């Protein structure tokens, strides 16, 4: 669940028109979310 929130936060950061700093770190945030999701999805339930 946390990985999905991080990915959504990265998308929000990329699409917002207000702060260039948020846009700058949006790709790194999305990438971290995708890596986290990939790792977590390998865990058994």
C-alpha positions in Angstrom: 0.0 0.0 0.0 2.8 2.4 0.9 4.5 1.8 -2.5 1.3 2.7 -4.3 1.1 5.9 -2.3 4.7 6.8 -3.2 4.0 6.2 -6.9 0.8 8.4 -6.7 2.8 11.1 -4.9 5.4 11.0 -7.7 2.7 11.4 -10.3 1.2 14.3 -8.4 4.6 16.0 -8.1 5.1 15.6 -11.8 1.8 17.1 -12.8 1.6 20.0 -10.5 2.4 23.5 -11.9 3.4 25.3 -8.7 6.9 24.3 -7.6 9.9 23.4 -9.8 11.5 21.6 -6.8 8.7 19.1 -6.6 8.9 18.5 -10.4 12.6 18.0 -10.1 12.3 15.1 -7.6 9.1 13.6 -9.1 10.9 11.0 -11.3 13.1 9.9 -8.4 10.1 9.5 -6.2 8.2 7.5 -8.8 11.2 5.3 -9.4 11.6 4.6 -5.7 7.9 3.7 -5.5 8.2 1.3 -8.4 11.3 -0.4 -6.9 9.6 -0.6 -3.5 6.5 -2.1 -5.2 8.6 -4.6 -7.1 10.4 -5.8 -3.9 7.2 -5.9 -1.8 5.2 -7.8 -4.4 7.7 -10.7 -4.2 7.0 -11.3 -0.5 4.6 -14.2 0.2 1.2 -13.3 1.7 
